[in-house]
Amino acid sequence: MEVFIPCGGIRLEGRLEEAAGPRAALIAHPHPLYGGDMDNPVVVALARAFREAGYSVLRFNFRGVGRSEGAHGGGGPERDDLAAAREWLRGRGAVEILGAGYSFGAWVLAGAPEGFSGLLLVSPPVALLDFGAPAPLPALRLVVTGERDPIAPARRIEPLRRIWNPEAALEVIPGTDHFYTGALEALAAAAARALRAPGGGKGPPG
């Protein structure tokens, strides 16, 4: 279902797939300036995994992307977009809201984790964007990256994971790159495993 989400003085384009129950997942897409949007194959693969696990799923376009109003803001305003989408889901009855972000979306989510019951970061671009002084992310459940991802290398993610949440898993998918070429099913399976693990998508709100 196509939806439009109010965010300050603009509207954000989204796509909602509803399921019975109070659990929902919100997915943030990769960098708008490099063609990222809510129809990115990685975003769609994550959406499928969450939907099959019984979550309502909201994908949305950050400001300035697709039919979302406004202009790209460099990160700060996109955190407002994320919060607006989360609260829109809450207004529709979602009680547990899982946040997932891919690449730029993971960076935005890591900087605005409040109000999520669980967090999944896919290829956080630690070699491209400044994550600043890392702070604990108690709701973090999983970080995923590709073995051949120069933008999100596991060796640079691991020290951050230990600060974000040492109990969160870091899964490195063999043989794949930042775009999960040939590995979308493996990525979806990793997300599904995280949801089935103790704590699953539920944790202390960030």
PyMOL commands that set and color helices and strands:
alter all, ss='L'
color gray80, all
select helices_A, chain A and resi 32-34+41-52+76-91+104-111+154-164+184-196
alter helices_A, ss='H'
color red, helices_A
select strands_A, chain A and resi 2-7+10-17+23-28+56-60+96-102+118-122+140-146+169-173
alter strands_A, ss='S'
color yellow, strands_A
deselect
rebuild
show_as cartoon
